[in-house]
Every structure is written in C-alpha cells, then in structure tokens.
Amino acid sequence: MAPKKSELPISLREKIVSLRENGLSYREIGKKVNVCFSTVRYIIKRHKERGYTSNNLRSGRPKKLSLRIKRNIREASKNPFVSAITLANDVASTSGVQICAQSVRNVLHDAQIYGRSPRKKPLN
C-alpha cells in the first residue's frame, strides 16, 4: 500500500483551475505545476461540482470547551488550594457546560500546570 500524500495547497489548486480556464489540457497543466494529470482532472471535477477548491470540513466530535472556558480554568487554577472537582463545578455554574474533573486536569496539563499542593508550614 502506497504512503498517503499530503494535500495540495489551496493556492496551487486555484492555479490549476485558472490554467484550465485559460484552455490548457490536463496533461499540460500537470507538467507545468508538476502534478499528476489525474490529480489535475480530480481538482477540476471537484471545482465544477462545488464551485470552490478549498477542503470540506472534517467530521469529528466538536470540542466541549471553548478557548474562553479554558482560559478561565487556567486563571482559576492560580489558587493552589482549589481542586479540579471544584473548578469543574465552577465551570458548570458559570458557563453551563458540564465537564468532569479530568477535563479540567487535561486543560491544566496542556498548559503545563500540574496538580501539586503547597506544603503546609507550621506557624512560628
């Protein structure tokens, strides 16, 4: 099985479409931009069907946490005594998004903030 190639940049796809509109054949375009003629044909076909050359949106589960919620979690974690469970409850009450404590920990780990509580020092 051949390795998967990366996608062509949008600028190159638009160049291919413009060359085709100028009357060049698939093979001539392929030689000019150094792309296989079948790829050129596929790009032109998709452009005719859709009317644009950019990629379609990829499928997948949408993110539950927005950038603003993640920023709020990082700001709230500056208090060293607050737990991940408390932060999850705070997020649920302020933004209405139910998340678990592990999601809070994941956000903090991505920001390189790790769960360490400060040492309790005796009052002298």
Secondary structure, 3 states (H helix, E strand, C coil): CCCCCCCCCHHHHHHHHHHHHCCCCHHHHHHHHCCCHHHHHHHHHHHHHHCCCCCCCCCCCCCCCCHHHHHHHHHHCCCCCCCHHHHHHHHHHHHCCCCCHHHHHHHHHHCCCCCCCCCCCCCC
